[in-house]
């Protein structure tokens, strides 16, 4: 039996969820194929190196496509704007994390907390660097040897760091089933939203309104 409507809050529209799901799939393909190319045991197990290389190259090349297509959506543009906005409450949230203060009131957050904002910024920048270095490695005849050598060094080590960061992101997602439900279905429980994102004011159209006002309380049923 589903909970009453006033206990659920709309968090993500269809386009942001589609972009996240598609980008995550492409990212996982990139990481898995990279592991199959660089870990000898996996390379022997999988074989078909030419196919693995092709999957890695084309999934990496397609990585920015979902976001670029999703920019036609006002909801996604609004979410990206919130992710790109770092406010005073975000600094408070980070200080509470560093002090290991787990109280909800000590970690004020809008639609996205400071950790999510930092992760989004870092992964976007890393993906751009990976795409650029990957293109240099792909089109070897267009660049001098020193460029290709430097690109290979950056690409390989950044790939390792990205794998570690992605593993941390997945671990945190697994630990928060309500956050995963919000990304999967588009809505979250009002109690979770009030506890984890108390400064977020949901909009009926899911377009991501300005942060800074507490979540309206549910109207009790009579």
N, C-alpha and C positions, 0 to 999 in steps of 0.2 A: 504494500500500500504506500503510495507516494505521499510525502509530507504536504501540508497545506501550502498554497502558493506564497503566502506572506512570510514563510520561513525560508524561502529561496530568494537569492539575489542574482540578477543577470550580471555576469562578469565579462564574458567574451562573446563576440558575435561570430558568425560563420566564417567570415574571411580571416580574422586573426587566428582562429583555430586551424583553418586549412593551411595557412602560411606556416604556422608552427609545426604542424604534422609533416608537411612536405619537406620543409627545411631540415627537420630532425631526421627524416628518412634518408635524405641525401647525405647528411653529415655522418650518419652511421655507416652508409655504404663507403664513404671516403675513409673512415677510420678502419673498418674491417678489411677493405682491400689494401690499405697501407700496411696493416699488420701482416697480411698474407704476402706482401712484397718484401718486407724487411725482416720478418722472423723466419729463420730457415725451416723450423719444424712445421710451421703453417704453410710455407711455400711448398714443401714436399707433400704435405697432406692434400692441399687443394690442387696443385699443378696448374696447367693451362695459364701460364704467366701472361701470355698476350691478351687473353680475355680479361684477366684481373687488372692489367694495366689500362685497358680500354675503359672498363667500368670505373676505375679510379679517376681517370682523366675527365671523362664526360660527366660524372656525378659532381666532380669539383667545379667544372665549368658551368654546370647548371645550378650551383648552390645559390647564387644571388637572384635567380629568376623568380622564385616564389615571392620574395619580398618586393621585387620590382613590379610584378603583376599586382600584388596586393595593395600597392600604393594608390590604386584607383579607389580603394575603400576608405571612406572617412573614418570608420572605426579603427582601422589599422594605423592610419596617420595620427589619430589622436593618441593611441597607445604608444606609438613611437615617440611622440612629443612628450608624454609623461616619463618614458624611460630615459629621455635625454635631459630631464629637468631634475637637478639635484638641489634640494632645499635644506633648510635648517633642521627640520625633523629627521632628514636622512643622516645628518651628522650625529644626532642624538642616538639614532638606531645603531649606527656603527660603534659608538662608544659603549653602548649597552652590550653589544656582541663581544667586544674586546674584553669587557669586564665580566662576561659570562652571566649577565643579568637576564634571566629568562622571563621576567615579569612582562606581561603584555603592555602595561602602561609605560614601561621603560623603553619599549621599542615602537615608537609611533611610526606608522607607515601609511602612505596613500594607496592607490591601486597597486603599485609595485613598491616593495621595500628597497632599501639601499643596496642590499646584496644582489637583488635581481637586476637593479640598474647597472651596478658595476659589472656583473656577469654579461649582460647584454652588450654593454659597450666594449668589453674586452673581446668577446667572441666575434663581434662584428669586425673589429679592427684586425683580429687574427685571421679571420676568413679572407679579408681583403689582401693581407700580406701573403697568405697561402695561395690565393688565386694568382697574384702577380708573380711570385716566385715559380709557381707551377707552369705558368705560360713561358717564362724564360727557359725552364728546363724542357718544355715540350718543343718549342721552336728553336732548337739549338743553333741553326744556321743563321739566325737573325741577330745574335748577340755574341760579344767576345768571350773568350774562355774564362776570364776572371769574373765576369758577370754570372756565368753558368755555375762556376765553382761556389761563389758566394750564395747564389740562389739555392743551390742544393743543400749547403750547410744550414741556412736559415729554415728552409722548408722541412728538413728532416727533424731538427731539434724543436721547432715550433709545433710540428705534428705530435711529438711526444708530449709536450706540455699541454696541447689541446686535448689529447686523450685523457690525461690526468684530470684536467678541469671538467671535461664532459662526464667523467666517472663521478666526480663530486656532485655535479648538477643532478645526475640521475639518482644518486644516493639520497640527496635531499628530497627529490620528487617522490621516491619510493616511501620515504618516511612521512609524507604528508598526503594521505589519500584524498582529502578534500580539495587540495590544490590540483591534483590530477583530475579529479572529477570536474572541476571548473574548466580545465582545458579540454576535456573530452566532451562534456555536455553543454558547456557555456554558462552554467549557473553553479552557485555555491550556497551553502547554508548561511543564513543571516548571522548565526552565532559565530561561525568561523570568520566571517567578514568583519564583524565587530571586534573580535579578539585579535586577528592578525593584521587587519588593514583598517583601523579605526578612523583614519582621516580620509578615507575614500567615500565619495558620495556617488553612488551608482546612478546612471542615467537610464531612462526607459529605452532609448535607442542604442545603448551600448557604445556610444561614441567617446566615452572617457572624459568626463567633466573635470574642471579644475579641482585640485586637491586642497585640503585644508579645513574642510568642514566634517564634523563627525557623521557617521552613518546614521540616518534616521532610524529611530526605534520602531519595531514592529507594532502595529495597532492591534491590541488584544481583541479577540473575537468575543462577541456577546452571545 
